[in-house]
Amino acid sequence: MTKTGWQELISQSSQRGAESAGFRPSFFRPAREEDAERLGRLLRDEPRLQVFDAIDRQLADLVKTRHPRRTLGEQEIARLVEEHLGGAPREAYGVWVHYPWSRRLVHLLDEAEFVELRTNRNKYKISAEEQAALARRKIGVVGLSVGQSVALTVALERSAGELRIADFDHLELSNMNRIRTGVHNLDVPKVVATARDIAELDPFLQVKCFSEGVTPDNMDRFLLGGDEDEGEGKLDIVVDECDSLDIKLALRLRARALRIPVLMDTSDRGLIDVERFDLEPDRPILHGLVGDLTPERIRGLSTEDKVPYVMQIIGQDTLSTRFAASLIEIQQTVSTWPQLGSAVVHGGAAAADTARRLALGEPVRSGRYYVDLEQIISGPEAARGPTAAAQEAPEARGPATAARPLGGADGAVALDPERLQRIVAAGVAAPSGGNCQPWRWVYEARRLGLFHDRARSESLADFQGAGGVVALGAAAENVVLAAHREGLSVRVAPFPREGDEDLAATFDFFGAPVSGAEGHAMDGLADALGQRHTNRRQGGRAALPDEHRAALAAAVRSVPGAELHLLEAPAQLEEIAALIGAGDRARLLAQRTHADMMKEIRWTEAEAEARRDGIFVGALELSPADLAGFRVCRDWRAMELVRRWGGGGALEKTARKAIAGAMAVALITMPRAGLVDYFQGGRALERAWLTATQRGIAVYPMATLPYLFARLVRGGGEGMDAETVALAQRLRARYLRLFDVTDATAEILLFRLSLAGPASTRSLRRPLEDVLVVR
């Protein structure tokens, strides 16, 4: 036969198979003359029919179960079978069942005896009275991945007399890690494949299929029954395993109105969700987790905007670590969330067990219940939650040298308490990495001292505390501007004590100009002191006007040695976005830097208000979907898995989105990397930021890369694992093609410049009494 010939035959056979979408078997009872004739025609007309006749074994099994007190021998079994047949020929006894989709003809006991024998081993787990009651129950299953396991388990136990199953999808090969069926069912509607499996298990069980799934148009027919094909009467229980959020909501709203209980299994941590709308008709759907969200509203949302609601429904804080880590990889290295066959079978069994007890009127309360095998078998340490390191607060201690006398300059004026507080308040309004506020202020003998509170700023991401020193320089700049606004001259001495790296600066104030005092060229920036803030809000791409570029450069260069580098070309911005994103990913996938980052975040407004430091998560300006993903990132164990898998591409998205709306990305540098250089760089940074504020330009610090590179270049990668070192080296090579810097350069801050709407919230500051000591 030619290749073309066999291809044509296969095509014809495939078409015949596709057209055969039936799921109901045919019954032939030869004791009836009409059925005997029909059976004869079937046997004659279908030469490929496979015949299975094990009626003798079934009859023997039946008589044995009816005489449980006796040990029957073969002869006695044969005698009892003959008595049972009463002279009827074996081939005409019972029923012949034809499964057209598999061309099988099977000889079975008829319905009453079949059900009696098939459920015999249920006794007394299910009593005869309970089995009879269950035969009158109707259960609907929506969604046939986990739902297929539920439906088959219900059928196994015969926990219902009628099943209504709904799914619009066809079986795909990727479904078969969790749906137990044969490869011959590929591309068959899931409802059909499931109904066939049930029919081959129990041809007498009533199964009604909704091959379009449950929709707003057919929901009442599914729940209440309709014509003969769709079942009769209201469902007793709904099992929801569908993926569509709007249908989940609509199904519950209608079930609540009809007082039908709803069950759900999530196939993660053995979660069974129970909503007893039959007993609690006013109960909020999904236990109130989605608020007043309506099907209409969710139907209009994009896939990304639905993510937060999905996380609320499945319980973000209670996900298994592997499932949480997998969510980060969706649409990166996997197309959708993973499900395991063991979890689906386990969940199907748990849901079917719960449905049976509900159907029998046993006490089952609304709520969420976990049968978490990993936790039960591995122990409580397998329970998921934020890592301890992510919850620790910074140690409350100041620099040791803050107790040493500061001295004071001749001729300096004393500051009254109100004036002192205004000046220091301006200082603490300065920016700091992670809003750590690494300062301690001491005022004595007419001199103000600014100390580096290293306990608040030291982290792996901040090599040798340089980022903290930048913050102190910015604070010093604010003190100078505030003093000038008070009509004072001020003399600043950076790191005045040799060998003392804690005392970052001293300030002496004078009522008249004095030698060595700060100049007044930048005094016009003082009116922006109370307005300057970080703004991460997304804006549209726009060109940086020449006058703004010149003003920013002049502000930076007003500090000797400071330089402003700008990336504005689209190709440059695309490349720096990729580099920043890779740096963010590296930070989240290394345990120490992950812990440092999580220490910075305040997850609730109440926490932010109580602590008044760190970054409130709302200030990150994340989309609801990105915020849900970031909350998953909180758990180091999930991040550790993502790292092990070589994943985490999604962790780079935030940077790419941020730079997509940039006018420019700026880098401020100093020629050397000493403490004074970083301090002076902080002053240059604050001048640039205040200038941007006055001109309506939003500033968003993106500091990971410069300080990662500082540890790599000047610290030899100390504290970094080999994988992160190798990544940092690759990123550094690309970075040097964008910026004219050397290993000796102090890279003060990398930040985005953009036009953006108002920030959603601003970071808080600790009260002066916590940071200022007057002696």
Salt bridges, closest charged atoms under 4 A:
ASP35 OD1 - ARG38 NH1 2.99
ASP53 OD1 - HIS107 ND1 2.88
ASP56 OD1 - ARG90 NE 2.57
GLU76 OE2 - ARG70 NH2 1.69
GLU76 OE2 - ARG79 NH2 3.61
GLU82 OE2 - ARG90 NH2 2.72
GLU83 OE2 - ARG79 NH1 2.55
ASP110 OD2 - ARG29 NE 2.70
GLU113 OE2 - HIS84 NE2 2.87
GLU116 OE1 - ARG66 NH2 2.81
GLU157 OE1 - ARG356 NH1 2.86
GLU162 OE2 - ARG164 NE 2.59
GLU200 OE2 - ARG104 NH1 3.81
ASP202 OD2 - ARG118 NH2 3.02
ASP202 OD2 - ARG158 NE 2.51
ASP220 OD1 - ARG254 NE 2.66
GLU230 OE2 - ARG221 NH1 2.44
ASP240 OD2 - LYS248 NZ 2.91
ASP240 OD2 - ARG252 NH1 2.62
ASP246 OD2 - ARG299 NE 2.89
ASP273 OD2 - HIS287 NE2 2.73
ASP273 OD2 - ARG368 NE 2.55
GLU275 OE1 - ARG252 NE 2.62
ASP278 OD2 - ARG276 NH2 2.71
GLU280 OE1 - ARG283 NH1 3.07
GLU304 OE2 - LYS657 NZ 3.10
ASP353 OD1 - ARG356 NH2 2.93
ASP353 OD2 - ARG357 NE 2.95
ASP372 OD2 - ARG269 NE 2.56
GLU395 OE1 - ARG397 NE 3.41
GLU444 OE1 - ARG775 NE 2.90
ASP453 OD2 - ARG440 NH2 3.94
GLU477 OE1 - ARG683 NE 2.76
GLU477 OE2 - ARG687 NE 3.02
GLU486 OE1 - ARG419 NE 3.30
GLU486 OE2 - ARG422 NE 2.70
ASP500 OD2 - ARG404 NH1 3.83
ASP500 OD2 - ARG497 NH1 3.52
GLU501 OE1 - ARG454 NH2 3.55
ASP502 OD1 - ARG454 NE 3.12
ASP508 OD1 - ARG447 NE 2.86
GLU518 OE1 - ARG683 NH2 2.88
ASP523 OD1 - HIS484 ND1 2.64
ASP523 OD2 - HIS520 ND1 2.65
ASP546 OD1 - ARG549 NH1 2.67
GLU563 OE2 - ARG557 NH2 2.69
GLU568 OE2 - ARG549 NE 2.93
GLU575 OE2 - ARG734 NE 2.79
GLU600 OE2 - ARG587 NH2 3.04
GLU609 OE2 - ARG612 NH1 2.73
ASP613 OD2 - ARG456 NH2 2.28
ASP613 OD1 - ARG602 NH2 2.92
ASP613 OD1 - ARG611 NE 3.82
ASP626 OD1 - LYS653 NZ 3.91
ASP626 OD2 - LYS657 NZ 2.65
ASP635 OD2 - ARG384 NE 3.26
ASP635 OD1 - ARG637 NE 3.49
GLU652 OE1 - ARG656 NH2 3.66
GLU686 OE2 - ARG532 NE 3.74
GLU718 OE1 - ARG711 NH1 2.68
ASP721 OD1 - ARG643 NH2 2.56
GLU723 OE1 - ARG643 NH2 3.35
ASP743 OD1 - ARG732 NH2 3.49
GLU747 OE2 - ARG732 NH1 2.90
